[in-house]
Every structure is written in C-alpha cells, then in structure tokens.
C-alpha cells in the first residue's frame, strides 16, 4: 500500500513495490528498485547488467521487459502541479517539466517515456505515456478516461491515466507483447 505522504525516494520505492506486485502478484521478491542517483542514466551492476535511465531499475530478470521499453520517471508531492497551467501556457508548468525530464531520459536511452506522479493532496497517482505508447495500447484503453496534453512541436504529447486503472488494463502480458498470436 502506498503511503499518502511518501516523497522522493520513498515514493520511488512505493512505485517499485507496486510494479513488482503488478508483475508477481506480490511485492516480494522485489522486481524493481529505485536507482542510485535516480533520474540520471548510468550503468548498474545487477543481475541484468544493463544501463538504464529514469528512477527505477530492474533487480530481477522478470521485469526486464518493462524497462527494455520504458524509462520511468517518478514524481510526488508537488502542490503546483496543475492542468490549469498547461491550458494557460504558464512559464512555471511543473507537469511539463516532469514530462520533459521523462522524455529526455527516454530519448537518451532509446526507450519510451513513462511518468508516474501524484500531486500533493490528490487521492491517486497518474501515469503518463507518449503517443507511441498510446497507439500501441489504444485497443485496451478504450474504456479508460484520460487527459491528452499537447505542447505542440516543442515536446511530444502526453496521455495521462489514473495509475491503478491503467495497470489493471495494461497487464505485463500486453507490455511484453505476448497477447498477440
């Protein structure tokens, strides 16, 4: 269960536990853990032995498929995160900054961006994915509500979903691509 007040490193650990449970049906054994110096690309010596980016890395082989596709950025507790700022083109758009960081890390590692964030005081976290990911999974996402953020040519679009609903529909089998015959 995710703590309502988790910030920074604790938030990343909570997301790692959530994603481990998404894969295993249980938090343990941990499949993911927060990266040392999260947010920066580096090589970590683990069972997988690969370089990665974002805030989360794989500590067990069964999660490799997720981080082969996605660079995951985790953010929590920013009260200034607001869709209103996006609509008003404010200079201080925290959500845009989060997405920019997720996209930059993903591009550097030749992966797709994924942003998992929770606004301070919000009841539930959100997951943001790119247009490419949305197109890959659109037939599964038909019944989910989402917010489509467009910044024009300066930054790729972001599709925001309520996190638990997203991962209920987008299963490990779907991400691995094993659902196609």
N, C-alpha and C positions, 0 to 999 in steps of 0.2 A: 504494500500500500504506500502511495506516495504522500510524503509529508506536505502539508499545506504551506509550510514556511521554508521549505528547502531552497537554498540559494547556492549558486555557483557549483562547487564540487559535489555537494550533497545532491543537488538536482541532477547532475550528470550521473551519479551513482544510482539514483532512483530510476532514471530512464534506462540505464543498463540493466537493472533488475527487471523492469517492465518488459524490455525487449528479450531478455533471457527467458522470461516466462512465456512470452509470445511464441518463442521457438520450442521450448521444452515442456511447457505446461507447468513449470515450476521455476522459481527464481534461482534455485541452485540445482546443479552446478552453474555458476555464472558463465555465460557465453560471451558477454561483453563487459568491458570495464572502461572507466574514463581514462583517457590518455594522459600521460605525464606531459605537462605543458600543453594541455588541450587547446585546440584552435590552430596550432602550428603543425605543419607537415614534418614528420620525422620518421625514422626507422626505429621500430621497437623490436627487441629480440623476444619473441614469444613462440608458441607452438607453430603459429602461422608463418612467422619470419618475413613479413612483408611490410613495406612502407604504407602509411595511411595518413589520412587527413581528418580534420574535424575534431570533435570532442570525445568520440567513442572509438574503441578499437576492440578487436576480436581476441579473446583469450582461449577459445576452443574452436576447433575446425567447423563445427556445425553452424556457426554464424558467419562463416566466410562469405557465403553467397550475398548476404545483405551489404557488407562493406566492400565487396567487389563492385557493387553497383552504386552505392550511395556514400557520400561524405556527409556525416550527420553533425549538425551544429545544434547545441542545446543552450537555451536562454531562459532565465526565470527571474521574476521579481521586479521587473522594470515597470513602474507605475505609469510612465509616459508612453507606453506602447498603445497606439490608438489607430483605428482605421480612419478616424476623422482627419488625422494628419495626412494620410495618404490622399484623401479626397481634396484637401485644401492645399496640397503641394508645399507644406511647411518645410523649412530648412532642417529642423530637428525631427526627422521621421525615424524613430527608433526601429520600427518594423522594417523599414527599407534598409537601415544599417545592418540589422540581423541578416536579412536576405542577401545583401551584398556580400557579407562575410561568408555565408554558406555557399554562395555561387562561386566566389573567388577561390575558396578552398577546394571545391569540387572541380573547377576547371583546371587547377594546378595538378590535380591527381587523376584527371581524365575520368571523373565519375559524375554522377548526377547529384545535385544538391538536395538535402532534406533538412528542414528546420523544425525543431521541436521546441516550442516555447509556451510559457504560461505567464500571463500578465498578473502583476500583483493584484490580489483581490478577486481574480477570475475563478470561477468554480472548476474549470477544467482546462487542460493543456490543448494546444493546437499543433497540427503537423502541416508543414508547408512543403509542397513538391513543385517541380517545374512542369512546363507544358509537355515536355517529352514524357515524363513520368505519367502525367495526367492522360496523355494519349495512349500510353501503354496499358493503363488500368481502367480506362473510361467505361468499359462494358461492366466492370464490377462496381463502379462508383455511382451508377445511375440513381440509386435511391438515397444517396447521402447529400446533405446540404453542404455547400461550400461557398467560399468567398474567392473571387478571382481578382487578383491585384495586378495591374498593368502599369508599368513605369515608362512605357514607350521603348525606343531603341536603346536607351542607356542601360537597361537591366532586363534580364529575362523575366517573364511573368511568373507569378507565384499563385498556387491554388492552396487555400487553407481549409483544413478539415478538423473537426473535433477529433482529437487523437485516438481515444478509445474506440470510437465508431470506425475510424479509418483502419486501425489494425484489426478490428473484428472482421472487416470485409476483405482487406488486403492481407491474406494469410502468407506464411512462409512458402507454401506450395506455389502460390501465384507469383511471388517475387522471384523464386527460383526458376520459374518458367516450366515447372513440371506438370502444369494443369493442361497443357496443350498436347494433343495426340499427333 
